[in-house]
Amino acid sequence: MLRTGKEYLERIRDGRRVLIGRERVTDVTTHPAFANAARMYAAMYDMKADPAQRERMSFEEGGERFSLYFLMPKSREDLVRRTACHRAIADFSHGLLGRSPDHVASSFTGLAMKPEVFDSGGASRNQKFSQHVVNFYKRFRREDLFLAYAILPPQGARSPELYESRDRQPPTLRVTKEDDSGVTLNGMKMLATGAVFADEVIIGNILPLAPSQVKESVTCALPIGTPGVTLWARKPLSLSAKSRADGPLSTMFDETDSMVVCEDVKVPWERVFVHDDPELSRAIYIRTPGHVMSNHQSNVRFWAKLRLLVGLASKIAKSNGAHAIPAVRETLGRLAAMEACYAGMIEGQHQGLERLPTGHVHVNRRYMYAAVNYALENHAGICDLIRTLMGGGAFQLPADSSVLEDPELARIFESYWSTLEQSAEERLRLFKLAWDLLGSEFAMRHDQYEKFYVGPSFVVRNYNFMYAPWDELEGLVDGIVAASAQPK
Ligand SMILES: Cc1cc2nc3c(=O)[nH]c(=O)nc-3n(C[C@H](O)[C@H](O)[C@H](O)COP(=O)(O)OP(=O)(O)OC[C@H]3O[C@@H](n4cnc5c(N)ncnc54)[C@H](O)[C@@H]3O)c2cc1C
């Protein structure tokens, strides 16, 4: 089934507990901090369900239609179709939704492509975890659900022995009770982007656990409205700007990040995928295409943002009358080269696809991690280049766009702030957009997101290290060294 926006909004009005500071939000679809973003996600669901988008956004199986990001790819053509669907979603949101509905869905689709991995760790209580994974995959694609994930322990709580030495329970989420019906969870997980707007959250462990962290090693799915689950949202950024003109992105695309706090949360066994297995709880992301598929989405999402950034750089240079200056053209050329480079990295992932014994394929893992690293290394620098092109432009503007509503102030504003090419209002709209993307609190949250969404930089580089063909690369050196032993 392909949900409509209306159906999506109805389902997330489920009495979920969301906190903004001490305020309890009763309905995320109407609260001023979240309503615009909720409507934006609803519009995305409508776009996806639009019959005109049928081929681009969905596929058919067994007489039913499903969102394309649930497709288990079996050919290069399938991979290209998946990328086109990610691209449509990323373009819709200008690459500003790190965890749009296609992100965690891609991760879980990848997990379900090798369900046998979930039975490889000594299943407990006679549970058939692979079956839980397959059933969950079938259900969430049938119901077209939006999943978020929280797969890290909270900061500062990663060494259980430090807590134990002070006789305190680590705050990280763990199984505190289990019986024939399922497990009970208590504790906290970091950091569920998009969860305020999602149907369910996946709890898991992307960081390796110590062998002693048996009870922390649970992987499961929780509907956000489950009794005992509370989302502690960070400061909403959608309210920072007075109007849409003052924050055209932050007012619409704040996906929100939340800590997930569980107090005596009951989870039935059929929603548990890994239990009492520290090694397996992380290995599922590596031994299946889960991590590859979610982070390919991240690449496509970043590409959309990069296109916006490069377009913005050019518009700013034009607005300031600097577009034709050779040094400015050089900067724009450099940015254009980076965008083209990134586009090539995404295309290359299809060309270098990898095949699984199951008949499935996934994009080239190395090229995907290289693209993650490229984004991590370059995003802040790109933003800095564009801020440099802006000069003091953003600070020439009045405090907010309300001057446009006052005829006398609007007249003065137009006569002093307009340029030969642009009206004052056009400049205001452009520079407000630029600051929203490059200098605001929303922009800084994005900067942090691009630095950390896969993990800290050393983790990203470790993925690149792990999959590099070292034998082949070192062999090149060995060949020359061996040849150098021959007479000249
Ligand atoms: C905006 C945002 C959204 C996020 N969304 C999600 C989400 O949807 N789901 C989810 O599960 N997680 C999410 N995360 C969490 C993200 O995965 C983590 O932030 C990331 O893995 C880094 O972990 P950390 O924040 O605990 O930082 P830490 O691991 O504490 O690292 C902090 C700093 O210390 C350095 N450091 C720490 N240990 C070492 C070491 N051994 N060697 C060298 N340097 C070290 C790091 O490089 C880093 O600079 C999000 C994070 C952000 C910022």
The ligand as a Gaussian input file, in Angstrom:
#p B3LYP/6-31G(d) Opt

LIG

0 1
 C       22.474000      15.886000      14.279000
 C       22.722000      14.440000      14.594000
 C       21.779000      13.488000      14.220000
 C       21.970000      12.150000      14.557000
 N       21.035000      11.215000      14.180000
 C       21.144000       9.953000      14.621000
 C       20.130000       8.978000      14.335000
 O       19.164000       9.238000      13.611000
 N       20.251000       7.755000      14.905000
 C       21.318000       7.418000      15.695000
 O       21.352000       6.303000      16.191000
 N       22.310000       8.302000      15.927000
 C       22.245000       9.540000      15.424000
 N       23.228000      10.437000      15.690000
 C       24.314000      10.035000      16.577000
 C       25.594000       9.843000      15.844000
 O       25.640000       8.575000      15.281000
 C       26.704000      10.073000      16.852000
 O       26.695000      11.445000      17.159000
 C       28.042000       9.706000      16.302000
 O       28.141000       8.322000      16.170000
 C       29.167000      10.190000      17.209000
 O       28.965000       9.734000      18.485000
 P       28.912000      10.738000      19.678000
 O       28.017000      11.856000      19.311000
 O       28.572000       9.974000      20.877000
 O       30.355000      11.333000      19.774000
 P       31.603000      10.703000      20.512000
 O       31.798000       9.287000      20.089000
 O       31.501000      10.967000      21.969000
 O       32.751000      11.562000      19.896000
 C       32.905000      12.942000      20.215000
 C       34.258000      13.385000      19.726000
 O       35.300000      12.661000      20.364000
 C       36.120000      12.018000      19.419000
 N       36.459000      10.673000      19.883000
 C       35.704000       9.860000      20.657000
 N       36.307000       8.670000      20.823000
 C       37.452000       8.736000      20.135000
 C       38.499000       7.808000      19.892000
 N       38.519000       6.599000      20.431000
 N       39.514000       8.213000      19.096000
 C       39.547000       9.456000      18.547000
 N       38.565000      10.378000      18.744000
 C       37.554000      10.016000      19.526000
 C       35.247000      11.908000      18.147000
 O       36.014000      11.901000      16.950000
 C       34.404000      13.144000      18.234000
 O       35.057000      14.223000      17.631000
 C       23.110000      11.770000      15.301000
 C       24.054000      12.726000      15.651000
 C       23.877000      14.047000      15.293000
 C       24.917000      15.040000      15.693000

